[in-house]
Amino acid sequence: MSLKGRNLLKVLDLSSDEINELIDLAAKLKQEKKNGIPHRMHEGKSIALIFEKSSTRTRCAFEVAAYDLGMNTTYLDPSGSQMGKKESIADTARVLGRMYDGIEYRGFGQERVELIAKYAGVPVWNGLTDESHPTQILADFLTIKEHFGELKGKKLVFMGDACYNMGNSMMVGCAKMGMHYVACAPKKYWPGQELLDICNEIAKETGAVIECIEDPSEAVPGADIIYTDVWVSMGEPLAAWSERIGILKKYTVDSKIMEMAGPDSKFMHCLPAFHDLETETGKEMYELFGVEHMEVSNEVFEGPQSIVFDEAENRMHTIKAVMAATLG
């Protein structure tokens, strides 16, 4: 595999073989870390972390992974950069590309990370945009492979809002890896037709199955993985909560959904999750709409089929593999 100098902006950027090799590299680096074997293969290099949207897992994963590889990091939140305000994205990218060996971006429109990649001259990694979340998909696939031994042929049902960054990225990833992907959602929240067409073309080569089904009782039985994400993303107005809680309530992953999937099924969530009332947002939604949980019940989140924290840890190992491979 030679990904040296490459960007990772969306899952479509990677071939099936490249995804497999990144997962294998991540597994190797994870085992080395567990055994105390250092792998400071990029000693002395530096990366910039641009966060227009805050994050726990993405920031910590990039910082720890960079440290393990021997690198330095600079964290830039909206108050720490003039990008897009007093300085254009292109100019910021050209400046940072002269100072850093790689750049991570987490923020809003996909066009922003694409513009950084166009002008930076160094590898750029998408930590999340409104359209795509490629590093999360790699972490999810490593986790699935650890629990099931393989990806090909496994059935993954994505519950809820299946037309945003996670649903779109997961569908592409499943198509690439020959999996059975089901978007279980109201038609309003199905993936766009253009992306569906792309994934179905990929599926012809990989043997994947791509489906969109409204009824959970039809979609869920036989699922190896039940996957969900928050119903409303950062920065969206309160009105979005009102609409989606009403429409998506029947897609909450609860014990009935997991029973339909079967005892060997696993529950996954990219986090954070609104599974109880221990967050400010969760309490606010309870006061406004009377819901004690949203996309997943606490019983499932804390239950024996949940592998969400394996998944969260694997963000770091797969991000490390991406940086190790692309920095060369």
Steps between C-alpha positions, in 0.01 A plus 500: 500500500625847417283775642794734557402858428129411463206680659207331674199720429222242455457122498466504121868607486607150608486171313381184672859375518618828655226483764603144587867593520431801722294278731782244511756774573276638776469153655879462491561839660232429761668174597837671521359770727336241726835318525698816569685488168574856380437601139627858480536480123439872443730641764527878490215563258215738584130510413232769526155412634229740379176463696209719393279245679613386844554133579619267773589183310638655182729744676628249754544232233709725277709637788579162659561337162735783400690472827536122455645564152749752644325812370405839639149647469350849490129525580309783330140562605288782351656752739851388414487550124394773257413244232201614298472824699803725457684249282362282224496122532741473206748744655480328839561163335808632317642646820441189709631277222834683524520439876342160555538150360126428507169671575178367656172688449174451690217734415210573272477474121703244307614779267708646784717192552522452122630858467759446773618186322522684168739765633686345797756290316508251790263214595161619625266282708127550544411474870132563414298717265126528443533256210765251607673334798764264357714450812194379692423239236850355524463476878162331460635247253795412724251446784269282288795293382618450859158368605395308187831409336407648163300775331379342177141383515425651841164675528504851646175686562530875545203630701364855493651788302663309214561796268766693693877453531501172694225329303651607169854398596391166644304415185805573283725299730264201504475512121880502470541206739227272360268537800120505522399857586146597595392860556205459737334839503201699378529568126577865581822385667617251240831566322490714187442324170834607351697337781274196494576457131875524566481241777293261291761521224773419754285214633499335157876452536515409872183295550358749748125544552358851547143546623275776633212377717250700706367227729742387776324164526599434139848652514640376831464116514830325435712813547853443622535866595239755602648848454359840587609861546360815659190634327612863495854616429696780661387848402148407387207700646263388773225456241698210353471310830123542508460368147739207527393377841147473363597331175787277617366377835398163351866452392638519854726201562345335805481145635224409251723598207792297637273201559387520136865508389588195707725413795822509299438848364717792618401860564722783373488880528767754405425708815404719673169328568181627661416185695413655838448833676863554603567775244374856479348432158337179620340682794381781274339254256328324794360829628381602153381170355484251789754255353737322738723387213513561130678290238586217745366386834730481800423129531652434157783751532619345827402146404712197406449545125643853502855539368501880488811543715703250297395712204599826674847370586552384143468859377853552629649185349350553154584872494854403588506258207374772263769745611773236499414395145438840343802675650716218363 
